[in-house]
Amino acid sequence: MQNIAFILLRRLRAPLIVLICVYSISMLGFVLIPGMDDQGQPWDMDFFHAFYFVSFMGSTIGFGEIPYPFTDGQRMWATVTIYSSVVAWLFAIGSMLAIVQDPAFRTLHRRNRFRRSISRLSTPFYLICGYGETSSLLIRALSEAGIRSVVIESNQERLNALELEDYPIPVPGLCADVSLPEILILGGIKHKNCIGCVALTDRDPINLKVALSSKLLNPSLKVIARAETEDAELNIASFGTDEIINPFATFAGRLALALHSPSMFVLFEWMTGVPNEPLCKPLYPPHGTWILCGYGRFGKAVHEKLRAEGVSATIIEEKPEMTEAPQGTVVGRGTEASTLLEANIGEAVGIVAGTDDDSNNLSIVMTARELNPSLFIVARKNSRANAAIFQAAKANLTMQRGSVIAHKIFALITTPLLAEFLRLAIKENNAWAEALIKRVSAIADDVAPQIWTVNINDKDAPAFNRALASGSQPCIKELYVHPRYREKSLPIFPLLLKRKDSEILLPDETTPLAQDDQLLLCGQHDIRSQMEWVLNNDEVFHYIHTGEERAQGWLWQKFVAKKANRNK
């Protein structure tokens, strides 16, 4: 990066030369013009006194004539010097203000400040490329989980919104073209504390370039990218990107899940919730004929999933030739009653308002409800700013791209083992999911539960690891026994046990633990800290495992030993 001081001095070269010349000529004049001391004798000013006088005169401080009153010649020269120095300073100050306001210089200054903030980061962070509704939701969730983020965004207005947010952890941001490799390097892609890169711009080619550059610049980095088309998804996956999120396919999959397994849908929503998010209520989408308004990327994804579930759908599309809509498509927007009646809305059981315009989607919802009040309504929300009116519309299910992506990425980042659990859970039936929902409800307190992973090793569970090394056989339940009352348990239960190459879904609490086990746990928020006491403290573990309280500290041990001897 270029040095700001060097750039500033180079741009101020002419004003500085003018100032130096004015000061030099002024000082030389005072040295050469003869003066008179207080005795009436001739006196010549030296360079020190000349520099001192010109300095306070040029800055308009005006201490007076020194060290003796000036002669007429000196006063005439002082008058010339006053005007010369004022003009020179006006020129210099004006040039400096122009440089400070210059967009190129301000960009350079912001980049240098950003570079310094990145170099001072001493904790792990994720590089977020692109800032919008999705990034805002994700960064807030990460901040509340204690994970730092760094943002690069090409739109200054969006970056201004970032600076106005009150995130729990400060988020450095830079306005720059994130597709350039040097910008990624500036953002910390090679920093020792960078643990991942998330490409969340609204353009698939840029997300592709970010994912590719990240893998080349730092192959060990976890890279997550957003892709809104199948071609982009396949392209990004071709070079080993860790996770690719297609919001339309993800939401369509969730809707299909709600159709054939409503409890499993609720379970997925709860498991991938962000901190302090209210729990969603169970949904029961009806089977029958649906109406799908809009056959763009979202509409195609929903139509494919509905067809896979054996659900028929009548499509309404304004430009069927452009979107390659299938035969039988009703031409129109779906906002008019005539179009909906042509689609036979009276016989439909559900409708999906899936256009890319929020006003049209809301109009579809209102018109459809008037024509068929019993409809199950799914609405697509394109802008988070319209959340209030979508809430007032009271759709049964609302899809917002940003929320779908943010939830999934947050789950992948904070608990990688959760993806394994969801992969196994989807194979279970609806009754299994309903039973698990009841267990979660019993501890959740109406907000999304906290999901986290515990590794039985010296880092996460040193007390358990040492006990296993010494021959003890603790079980899973002992992980979340109350540290003060061993007959009670903390509001926590296991979701998944991963041991080497085997995985056990909802393991029994009496299952013995082994070294290097990985456990996915579900519990109340703010309860994890009590569990950490059990994991880290040998004396607490001994009490949990045996029921015997051992003395802690040298003085207390001496007291207990002395008391035991007396009892003998």
C-alpha positions as CSV (number, residue, x, y, z in Angstrom):
1,M,0.0,0.0,0.0
2,Q,1.2,3.5,-0.8
3,N,2.2,5.7,2.1
4,I,-0.3,8.4,2.8
5,A,2.3,10.9,4.1
6,F,4.3,10.4,0.9
7,I,1.3,11.0,-1.3
8,L,0.3,14.1,0.7
9,L,3.8,15.6,0.4
10,R,3.9,14.9,-3.3
11,R,0.5,16.6,-3.9
12,L,1.6,19.5,-1.7
13,R,4.9,20.0,-3.5
14,A,4.0,23.3,-5.1
15,P,2.4,25.0,-2.0
16,L,5.4,23.8,0.1
17,I,7.9,25.3,-2.4
18,V,6.0,28.6,-2.3
19,L,6.0,28.7,1.5
20,I,9.7,27.8,1.7
21,C,10.6,30.5,-0.8
22,V,8.4,33.2,0.9
23,Y,9.9,32.4,4.3
24,S,13.5,32.2,3.0
25,I,13.3,35.5,1.1
26,S,11.5,37.2,4.1
27,M,14.3,36.0,6.5
28,L,17.0,37.1,4.1
29,G,15.5,40.6,3.8
30,F,15.4,41.1,7.6
31,V,19.1,39.9,7.8
32,L,20.2,42.3,5.1
33,I,18.2,45.4,6.0
34,P,20.1,47.3,8.7
35,G,18.3,48.1,12.0
36,M,19.0,50.3,15.1
37,D,19.4,49.2,18.7
38,D,18.1,51.0,21.8
39,Q,21.3,53.1,21.9
40,G,20.9,54.5,18.4
41,Q,23.7,52.3,17.1
42,P,23.4,50.2,13.8
43,W,22.3,46.6,14.4
44,D,21.9,43.7,12.1
45,M,19.3,41.0,12.8
46,D,20.7,37.4,12.7
47,F,19.0,34.4,11.1
48,F,17.6,33.1,14.3
49,H,15.7,36.3,15.2
50,A,14.6,36.7,11.5
51,F,13.2,33.1,11.5
52,Y,11.5,33.8,14.9
53,F,9.9,37.0,13.7
54,V,8.8,35.7,10.3
55,S,7.3,32.6,12.0
56,F,5.0,34.4,14.4
57,M,4.3,37.1,11.8
58,G,3.4,34.6,9.0
59,S,1.0,32.9,11.4
60,T,-0.6,36.3,12.3
61,I,0.1,35.9,16.0
62,G,1.9,39.3,16.1
63,F,4.1,39.5,19.2
64,G,5.6,42.9,18.0
65,E,9.0,44.1,16.8
66,I,12.0,42.3,18.3
67,P,14.4,42.7,19.7
68,Y,14.4,46.4,19.1
69,P,11.8,48.7,17.3
70,F,12.1,48.5,13.6
71,T,13.4,51.1,11.3
72,D,11.3,52.4,8.4
73,G,13.1,50.0,6.0
74,Q,12.4,47.0,8.2
75,R,8.8,48.0,8.6
76,M,8.4,48.4,4.9
77,W,9.9,44.9,4.4
78,A,7.7,43.5,7.2
79,T,4.6,44.9,5.3
80,V,5.6,43.1,2.1
81,T,6.3,39.9,4.1
82,I,2.9,40.0,5.8
83,Y,1.0,40.0,2.6
84,S,3.3,37.4,0.9
85,S,3.1,34.9,3.8
86,V,-0.7,35.3,4.0
87,V,-1.1,34.5,0.3
88,A,1.3,31.6,0.6
89,W,-0.5,30.1,3.6
90,L,-3.9,30.5,1.9
91,F,-2.5,28.7,-1.1
92,A,-1.1,25.9,1.0
93,I,-4.2,25.5,3.2
94,G,-6.5,25.6,0.2
95,S,-4.4,22.9,-1.5
96,M,-4.5,20.7,1.6
97,L,-8.3,20.9,1.9
98,A,-8.7,20.1,-1.8
99,I,-6.5,17.0,-1.3
100,V,-8.3,15.8,1.8
101,Q,-11.6,16.1,-0.1
102,D,-10.3,14.4,-3.2
103,P,-12.1,11.0,-3.7
104,A,-8.9,9.2,-4.6
105,F,-7.1,10.4,-1.5
106,R,-10.0,9.6,0.7
107,T,-10.2,6.1,-0.8
108,L,-6.5,5.6,-0.1
109,H,-6.9,6.8,3.4
110,R,-9.8,4.4,4.1
111,R,-7.8,1.5,2.6
112,N,-4.8,2.3,4.8
113,R,-7.0,2.6,7.9
114,F,-8.7,-0.7,6.9
115,R,-5.4,-2.4,6.4
116,R,-4.2,-1.3,9.9
117,S,-7.4,-2.6,11.5
118,I,-7.0,-6.0,9.8
119,S,-3.4,-6.3,10.9
120,R,-4.4,-5.7,14.5
121,L,-7.0,-8.5,14.6
122,S,-5.9,-11.1,17.1
123,T,-9.0,-13.3,17.1
124,P,-10.5,-15.6,14.3
125,F,-12.7,-13.9,11.8
126,Y,-14.7,-14.5,8.6
127,L,-14.2,-12.4,5.5
128,I,-17.7,-11.4,4.2
129,C,-17.7,-10.4,0.6
130,G,-20.8,-8.2,-0.1
131,Y,-23.0,-6.4,2.4
132,G,-26.8,-6.5,2.1
133,E,-29.8,-8.0,4.0
134,T,-28.2,-11.4,4.0
135,S,-24.8,-10.2,5.3
136,S,-26.5,-8.0,7.9
137,L,-28.4,-10.9,9.4
138,L,-25.4,-13.2,9.3
139,I,-23.0,-10.7,10.8
140,R,-25.4,-9.9,13.7
141,A,-25.8,-13.6,14.4
142,L,-22.1,-14.2,14.3
143,S,-21.4,-11.2,16.5
144,E,-23.9,-12.4,19.1
145,A,-22.1,-15.8,19.0
146,G,-18.8,-14.0,19.6
147,I,-17.4,-14.5,16.1
148,R,-15.8,-11.5,14.4
149,S,-16.5,-10.5,10.8
150,V,-14.7,-8.3,8.2
151,V,-16.7,-6.9,5.2
152,I,-15.8,-5.8,1.7
153,E,-18.6,-4.2,-0.3
154,S,-18.4,-2.3,-3.6
155,N,-21.4,0.0,-2.8
156,Q,-20.5,2.9,-0.5
157,E,-24.2,3.5,0.5
158,R,-24.4,-0.1,1.8
159,L,-21.1,0.3,3.6
160,N,-22.5,3.4,5.3
161,A,-25.4,1.3,6.6
162,L,-22.8,-1.1,8.0
163,E,-21.2,1.7,10.0
164,L,-24.5,2.7,11.4
165,E,-25.3,-0.8,12.8
166,D,-24.7,-1.5,16.5
167,Y,-23.2,-4.9,16.3
168,P,-21.9,-6.4,19.6
169,I,-18.5,-6.8,18.0
170,P,-17.1,-3.9,15.8
171,V,-17.0,-4.9,12.1
172,P,-14.3,-3.4,9.8
173,G,-15.5,-2.5,6.4
174,L,-14.0,-1.4,3.0
175,C,-15.6,-0.1,-0.2
176,A,-13.8,-1.9,-3.0
177,D,-14.2,-4.3,-5.9
178,V,-14.1,-7.7,-4.1
179,S,-13.4,-9.6,-7.4
180,L,-9.9,-8.2,-7.4
181,P,-7.4,-10.6,-5.7
182,E,-5.4,-7.7,-4.2
183,I,-8.6,-6.6,-2.4
184,L,-9.1,-10.0,-1.0
185,I,-5.5,-10.0,0.3
186,L,-6.1,-6.6,1.8
187,G,-9.2,-8.0,3.5
188,G,-7.2,-10.6,5.2
189,I,-7.7,-13.7,3.1
190,K,-4.1,-14.7,3.9
191,H,-4.2,-13.5,7.5
192,K,-3.3,-16.1,10.1
193,N,-6.6,-15.6,11.9
194,C,-8.9,-15.7,8.9
195,I,-10.9,-18.9,9.2
196,G,-13.2,-18.6,6.2
197,C,-14.5,-16.5,3.3
198,V,-18.3,-16.0,2.5
199,A,-19.2,-14.7,-0.9
200,L,-22.6,-13.0,-0.6
201,T,-22.7,-10.5,-3.4
202,D,-25.9,-10.2,-5.6
203,R,-24.0,-11.4,-8.7
204,D,-23.1,-15.0,-9.4
205,P,-20.0,-14.2,-11.5
206,I,-18.5,-12.2,-8.7
207,N,-19.2,-14.9,-6.1
208,L,-17.6,-17.4,-8.5
209,K,-14.5,-15.2,-8.8
210,V,-14.3,-14.7,-5.0
211,A,-14.6,-18.4,-4.3
212,L,-12.0,-19.3,-6.9
213,S,-9.5,-16.6,-5.7
214,S,-10.0,-17.7,-2.1
215,K,-9.2,-21.3,-2.8
216,L,-6.1,-20.4,-4.8
217,L,-4.8,-17.8,-2.4
218,N,-5.5,-19.9,0.8
219,P,-6.4,-23.5,-0.1
220,S,-7.0,-24.4,3.6
221,L,-9.7,-21.8,4.0
222,K,-13.4,-22.7,4.4
223,V,-15.2,-21.1,1.5
224,I,-19.0,-20.6,1.4
225,A,-20.6,-19.0,-1.7
226,R,-24.1,-18.0,-2.7
227,A,-25.4,-19.1,-6.1
228,E,-28.8,-18.3,-7.5
229,T,-28.6,-20.3,-10.8
230,E,-27.8,-24.0,-11.4
231,D,-25.0,-23.2,-13.8
232,A,-23.3,-21.0,-11.2
233,E,-23.8,-23.6,-8.5
234,L,-22.1,-26.3,-10.6
235,N,-19.3,-24.0,-11.7
236,I,-18.5,-22.9,-8.1
237,A,-18.6,-26.5,-6.9
238,S,-16.1,-27.6,-9.6
239,F,-13.0,-26.4,-7.8
240,G,-13.8,-27.6,-4.2
241,T,-15.9,-24.8,-2.6
242,D,-16.9,-26.1,0.8
243,E,-20.5,-25.0,0.8
244,I,-22.8,-23.5,-1.9
245,I,-26.1,-21.9,-0.9
246,N,-28.9,-21.6,-3.4
247,P,-31.7,-19.7,-1.5
248,F,-34.4,-20.6,-4.0
249,A,-33.6,-24.3,-4.0
250,T,-33.2,-24.3,-0.2
251,F,-36.6,-22.7,0.4
252,A,-38.3,-24.9,-2.2
253,G,-36.9,-27.9,-0.4
254,R,-38.2,-26.6,2.9
255,L,-41.6,-26.1,1.4
256,A,-41.6,-29.7,0.0
257,L,-40.4,-30.9,3.4
258,A,-43.4,-29.1,5.1
259,L,-45.7,-30.9,2.6
260,H,-44.7,-34.5,3.4
261,S,-43.3,-34.0,6.9
262,P,-44.5,-30.9,8.8
263,S,-42.8,-31.8,12.0
264,M,-39.5,-32.3,10.2
265,F,-39.9,-28.9,8.6
266,V,-40.3,-27.3,12.1
267,L,-37.3,-29.3,13.4
268,F,-35.1,-27.9,10.6
269,E,-36.3,-24.4,11.2
270,W,-35.6,-24.6,14.9
271,M,-32.2,-26.3,14.5
272,T,-30.9,-23.6,12.1
273,G,-32.3,-20.6,14.0
274,V,-30.1,-17.7,15.0
275,P,-29.6,-16.7,18.6
276,N,-32.8,-15.3,20.3
277,E,-35.0,-15.9,17.3
278,P,-38.6,-16.8,18.2
279,L,-39.6,-20.4,17.4
280,C,-41.7,-20.8,14.4
281,K,-45.1,-22.5,14.7
282,P,-45.9,-25.8,13.1
283,L,-47.2,-25.7,9.5
284,Y,-49.5,-28.1,7.7
285,P,-49.6,-27.3,4.0
286,P,-52.5,-29.0,2.3
287,H,-52.2,-31.5,-0.5
288,G,-54.1,-30.7,-3.7
289,T,-53.8,-28.3,-6.6
290,W,-51.6,-25.2,-6.0
291,I,-51.2,-22.0,-7.9
292,L,-47.7,-20.7,-8.6
293,C,-47.5,-17.0,-9.5
294,G,-44.1,-16.2,-11.2
295,Y,-41.9,-18.7,-13.1
296,G,-38.5,-17.2,-12.5
297,R,-35.7,-18.8,-10.6
298,F,-37.8,-19.1,-7.5
299,G,-40.9,-20.3,-9.3
300,K,-38.9,-23.0,-11.1
301,A,-37.3,-24.3,-7.9
302,V,-40.7,-24.5,-6.2
303,H,-42.4,-26.1,-9.2
304,E,-39.7,-28.8,-9.3
305,K,-40.1,-29.6,-5.6
306,L,-43.9,-29.6,-5.8
307,R,-43.8,-32.0,-8.7
308,A,-41.4,-34.3,-6.9
309,E,-43.9,-34.4,-4.0
310,G,-46.7,-35.4,-6.4
311,V,-48.4,-32.0,-6.0
312,S,-49.9,-30.5,-9.2
313,A,-49.5,-26.7,-9.8
314,T,-51.1,-24.2,-12.1
315,I,-48.5,-21.6,-13.2
316,I,-49.3,-17.9,-13.8
317,E,-46.5,-16.1,-15.6
318,E,-46.5,-12.7,-17.3
319,K,-43.8,-13.5,-19.8
320,P,-44.0,-17.3,-20.4
321,E,-41.9,-17.3,-23.6
322,M,-39.0,-15.5,-21.7
323,T,-39.1,-17.9,-18.7
324,E,-39.8,-21.0,-20.7
325,A,-42.9,-21.8,-18.8
326,P,-44.6,-25.1,-19.5
327,Q,-47.7,-25.6,-21.6
328,G,-50.9,-24.7,-19.8
329,T,-49.4,-21.7,-18.2
330,V,-51.9,-18.9,-17.5
331,V,-50.6,-15.6,-18.9
332,G,-50.7,-12.7,-16.4
333,R,-49.2,-11.4,-13.2
334,G,-51.7,-13.0,-10.8
335,T,-52.6,-9.6,-9.3
336,E,-55.9,-9.5,-11.2
337,A,-58.9,-11.5,-10.1
338,S,-59.6,-12.6,-13.7
339,T,-56.2,-14.2,-14.0
340,L,-56.6,-16.1,-10.7
341,L,-60.1,-17.2,-11.7
342,E,-58.7,-18.5,-15.0
343,A,-56.3,-20.5,-13.0
344,N,-59.3,-22.0,-11.1
345,I,-58.4,-20.6,-7.7
346,G,-61.7,-21.7,-6.3
347,E,-60.5,-25.3,-6.4
348,A,-56.9,-24.6,-5.3
349,V,-55.6,-25.4,-1.8
350,G,-52.6,-23.2,-1.8
351,I,-50.9,-20.3,-3.7
352,V,-47.3,-19.2,-4.0
353,A,-46.8,-15.5,-4.7
354,G,-43.2,-15.8,-6.0
355,T,-42.5,-12.8,-8.2
356,D,-39.5,-10.5,-7.8
357,D,-41.8,-7.5,-6.9
358,D,-43.0,-7.2,-3.3
359,S,-46.0,-5.0,-4.3
360,N,-47.2,-7.6,-6.8
361,N,-46.7,-10.4,-4.3
362,L,-48.8,-8.6,-1.7
363,S,-51.5,-7.8,-4.3
364,I,-51.6,-11.5,-5.2
365,V,-52.0,-12.4,-1.6
366,M,-54.8,-10.0,-0.9
367,T,-56.7,-10.8,-4.2
368,A,-56.4,-14.5,-3.7
369,R,-57.6,-14.4,-0.1
370,E,-60.8,-12.6,-1.2
371,L,-61.5,-15.2,-3.9
372,N,-60.7,-18.2,-1.7
373,P,-60.3,-17.5,2.1
374,S,-59.2,-21.0,2.9
375,L,-56.0,-20.9,0.8
376,F,-52.6,-21.8,2.3
377,I,-50.6,-18.8,1.3
378,V,-46.8,-18.7,0.6
379,A,-45.3,-15.2,-0.1
380,R,-41.9,-14.3,-1.3
381,K,-40.5,-11.2,0.4
382,N,-37.7,-9.6,-1.6
383,S,-36.8,-6.7,0.7
384,R,-36.5,-6.8,4.5
385,A,-37.8,-3.2,4.6
386,N,-41.2,-4.5,3.7
387,A,-41.3,-6.9,6.7
388,A,-44.0,-4.9,8.5
389,I,-46.5,-5.1,5.6
390,F,-45.8,-8.8,4.9
391,Q,-46.5,-9.5,8.6
392,A,-49.8,-7.6,8.3
393,A,-50.7,-9.6,5.3
394,K,-50.5,-12.8,7.5
395,A,-49.3,-15.2,4.9
396,N,-48.9,-18.8,6.2
397,L,-45.3,-18.9,5.1
398,T,-43.0,-16.1,4.0
399,M,-39.8,-16.6,2.1
400,Q,-37.0,-14.0,2.3
401,R,-33.8,-14.8,0.5
402,G,-31.5,-13.1,3.0
403,S,-33.0,-15.0,6.0
404,V,-32.8,-18.4,4.2
405,I,-29.1,-17.9,3.3
406,A,-28.1,-16.3,6.7
407,H,-29.7,-19.1,8.7
408,K,-28.0,-21.9,6.7
409,I,-24.6,-20.2,6.7
410,F,-24.7,-19.5,10.4
411,A,-25.5,-23.1,11.2
412,L,-22.6,-24.3,8.9
413,I,-20.1,-21.9,10.5
414,T,-21.0,-22.3,14.2
415,T,-21.8,-26.0,14.3
416,P,-20.4,-28.0,11.3
417,L,-21.7,-31.2,12.9
418,L,-25.2,-29.9,12.6
419,A,-25.2,-30.6,8.8
420,E,-24.4,-34.3,9.6
421,F,-27.4,-34.4,12.1
422,L,-29.8,-32.9,9.5
423,R,-28.6,-35.3,6.9
424,L,-29.4,-38.2,9.1
425,A,-32.6,-36.7,10.5
426,I,-34.2,-36.2,7.1
427,K,-34.2,-40.0,6.7
428,E,-36.5,-40.4,9.7
429,N,-40.3,-40.2,9.7
430,N,-42.6,-37.4,10.8
431,A,-43.4,-39.1,14.2
432,W,-39.7,-39.2,15.0
433,A,-39.4,-35.5,14.3
434,E,-42.6,-34.7,16.3
435,A,-41.1,-36.5,19.4
436,L,-37.9,-34.6,19.1
437,I,-39.8,-31.3,18.8
438,K,-41.4,-32.0,22.1
439,R,-38.0,-32.5,23.7
440,V,-36.8,-29.2,22.3
441,S,-39.9,-27.4,23.3
442,A,-39.4,-28.5,26.9
443,I,-36.1,-26.6,27.1
444,A,-36.3,-23.9,24.5
445,D,-38.2,-21.1,26.3
446,D,-39.9,-20.0,23.0
447,V,-36.6,-19.0,21.3
448,A,-34.4,-21.0,19.1
449,P,-32.2,-23.4,21.1
450,Q,-28.5,-23.2,21.2
451,I,-26.7,-25.9,19.2
452,W,-23.0,-26.6,19.8
453,T,-20.4,-29.3,19.5
454,V,-18.3,-30.7,22.4
455,N,-15.1,-32.6,21.5
456,I,-13.8,-35.0,24.1
457,N,-10.2,-33.8,24.1
458,D,-7.8,-31.7,26.1
459,K,-9.1,-28.5,24.6
460,D,-12.9,-28.8,24.9
461,A,-13.3,-31.3,27.8
462,P,-9.9,-31.7,29.7
463,A,-11.5,-33.1,32.9
464,F,-13.3,-35.9,30.9
465,N,-10.3,-36.6,28.8
466,R,-8.1,-37.0,31.8
467,A,-10.7,-39.2,33.4
468,L,-10.8,-41.5,30.4
469,A,-7.0,-41.6,30.2
470,S,-7.0,-42.8,33.9
471,G,-9.4,-45.6,33.2
472,S,-12.8,-44.0,34.2
473,Q,-15.8,-44.6,32.1
474,P,-18.0,-41.4,32.1
475,C,-21.2,-41.5,30.1
476,I,-23.0,-38.8,28.0
477,K,-25.4,-37.8,30.8
478,E,-22.5,-36.7,33.0
479,L,-21.7,-34.0,30.5
480,Y,-24.7,-32.0,31.5
481,V,-25.3,-32.9,35.1
482,H,-25.8,-29.9,37.3
483,P,-22.3,-29.0,38.7
484,R,-23.8,-28.3,42.2
485,Y,-26.6,-30.9,42.4
486,R,-25.7,-34.2,40.7
487,E,-29.2,-35.5,41.0
488,K,-30.3,-32.8,38.6
489,S,-29.6,-32.3,34.9
490,L,-29.1,-29.0,33.0
491,P,-31.6,-28.3,30.2
492,I,-29.4,-30.0,27.6
493,F,-29.7,-33.3,25.6
494,P,-27.6,-34.9,22.9
495,L,-28.5,-34.9,19.2
496,L,-25.6,-36.8,17.6
497,L,-22.6,-38.8,18.7
498,K,-19.8,-39.1,16.2
499,R,-17.1,-41.6,17.0
500,K,-14.4,-42.2,14.3
501,D,-16.4,-43.4,11.3
502,S,-19.7,-44.1,13.0
503,E,-22.6,-41.8,13.8
504,I,-25.3,-42.3,16.4
505,L,-28.5,-40.2,16.1
506,L,-30.0,-39.2,19.4
507,P,-27.6,-41.4,21.5
508,D,-28.8,-42.8,24.8
509,E,-27.7,-40.8,27.8
510,T,-26.0,-43.9,29.4
511,T,-23.7,-44.4,26.4
512,P,-20.1,-44.4,27.6
513,L,-17.8,-41.7,26.2
514,A,-14.5,-42.3,24.5
515,Q,-11.5,-40.1,23.7
516,D,-12.0,-37.9,20.5
517,D,-15.7,-38.4,20.5
518,Q,-17.7,-35.5,19.0
519,L,-21.1,-34.7,20.5
520,L,-23.8,-32.3,19.1
521,L,-25.8,-30.9,22.0
522,C,-29.0,-28.9,22.1
523,G,-29.8,-26.7,25.1
524,Q,-31.1,-23.4,26.5
525,H,-29.2,-20.2,25.7
526,D,-26.7,-19.1,28.4
527,I,-26.7,-22.6,30.0
528,R,-23.5,-23.6,28.2
529,S,-21.3,-21.8,30.7
530,Q,-22.5,-24.1,33.5
531,M,-21.6,-27.1,31.5
532,E,-18.1,-25.7,30.8
533,W,-17.5,-25.9,34.6
534,V,-18.1,-29.7,34.4
535,L,-15.9,-30.1,31.4
536,N,-12.9,-28.3,32.7
537,N,-12.8,-28.8,36.5
538,D,-11.4,-32.1,37.7
539,E,-13.0,-31.7,41.2
540,V,-16.4,-31.0,39.8
541,F,-16.1,-34.0,37.4
542,H,-15.1,-36.2,40.4
543,Y,-18.2,-35.0,42.3
544,I,-20.4,-35.7,39.3
545,H,-18.9,-39.1,38.6
546,T,-18.7,-40.4,42.1
547,G,-20.8,-38.2,44.3
548,E,-17.8,-37.6,46.5
549,E,-16.8,-34.0,47.2
550,R,-13.0,-33.6,47.2
551,A,-11.2,-30.8,49.0
552,Q,-9.8,-28.1,46.8
553,G,-6.7,-26.1,47.6
554,W,-3.8,-26.9,50.0
555,L,-5.2,-25.2,53.1
556,W,-8.7,-26.8,52.7
557,Q,-7.1,-30.2,52.1
558,K,-5.1,-29.9,55.3
559,F,-8.2,-28.9,57.2
560,V,-10.2,-31.9,55.9
561,A,-7.3,-34.3,56.6
562,K,-7.0,-33.0,60.2
563,K,-10.7,-33.4,60.7
564,A,-10.6,-37.0,59.4
565,N,-7.8,-37.8,61.8
566,R,-9.8,-36.5,64.7
567,N,-12.8,-38.6,63.8
568,K,-10.5,-41.7,63.9
